Amino acid sequence: MMQAQRQQVIGLCLIIGAIVLFVAPWIGRPLDVGYPDTAKDAHRNELAVGTVVLCIAMARFARNPGKWPDVMVLAAGA
């Protein structure tokens, strides 16, 4: 029971992190702390990593995760 709750908390944290990565460039723009127009690669990188992390986090809820989702998130972040 405790292990299942731990996995759900980790999945929820991954979802929150993915959403932050996905929307950060648009939130920072009106506050003048976002990326300049020349940093399109960094914007695309955040979108891609956010999408990968979100997909992995959703898969954690669908079935019992092993160590591979954590390794994939680490690889996406690297």
C-alpha positions in Angstrom: 0.0 0.0 0.0 2.7 2.4 0.9 4.7 1.7 -2.2 1.6 2.4 -4.4 1.1 5.7 -2.7 4.8 6.6 -3.2 4.5 5.8 -6.9 1.5 8.0 -7.2 3.2 10.9 -5.5 6.2 10.5 -7.8 3.9 10.4 -10.8 2.1 13.5 -9.7 5.4 15.4 -9.2 6.5 14.4 -12.7 3.2 15.7 -14.1 3.6 19.0 -12.3 7.2 19.2 -13.5 6.2 18.5 -17.1 3.5 21.1 -17.0 6.0 23.7 -15.7 8.5 22.8 -18.4 5.8 23.0 -21.1 4.4 26.4 -20.1 7.5 28.2 -18.7 8.5 29.9 -22.0 5.0 31.4 -22.4 4.7 32.5 -18.8 8.0 34.1 -18.7 7.4 36.1 -21.9 4.9 38.7 -20.5 7.1 39.2 -17.4 10.2 39.9 -19.5 12.0 37.0 -17.9 11.4 34.5 -20.8 13.6 33.6 -23.7 14.5 36.1 -26.3 13.3 35.5 -29.8 16.7 34.1 -30.7 16.5 31.2 -28.2 14.1 29.0 -30.2 16.2 25.9 -29.6 15.9 26.2 -25.9 12.1 26.7 -26.2 11.8 23.5 -28.4 14.0 21.6 -26.0 11.8 22.5 -23.0 8.7 21.5 -25.0 10.2 18.2 -26.0 11.4 17.3 -22.5 8.1 18.4 -21.0 6.2 16.2 -23.4 8.4 13.2 -22.8 8.2 13.6 -19.0 4.4 14.0 -19.2 4.0 10.8 -21.3 6.1 8.9 -18.9 4.3 10.2 -15.9 0.9 9.3 -17.4 2.3 5.8 -18.1 3.3 5.5 -14.4 -0.4 5.7 -13.5 -1.4 3.1 -16.1 0.8 0.3 -14.8 3.3 -0.6 -12.1 6.5 1.2 -13.0 9.9 -0.3 -12.6 13.2 1.6 -12.8 12.9 2.3 -16.5 10.6 5.3 -16.4 13.0 7.0 -14.0 15.9 6.2 -16.3 14.0 7.6 -19.2 13.2 10.8 -17.4 16.9 11.1 -16.4 17.9 10.6 -20.0 15.4 13.2 -21.2 16.7 15.7 -18.7 20.3 15.1 -19.7 
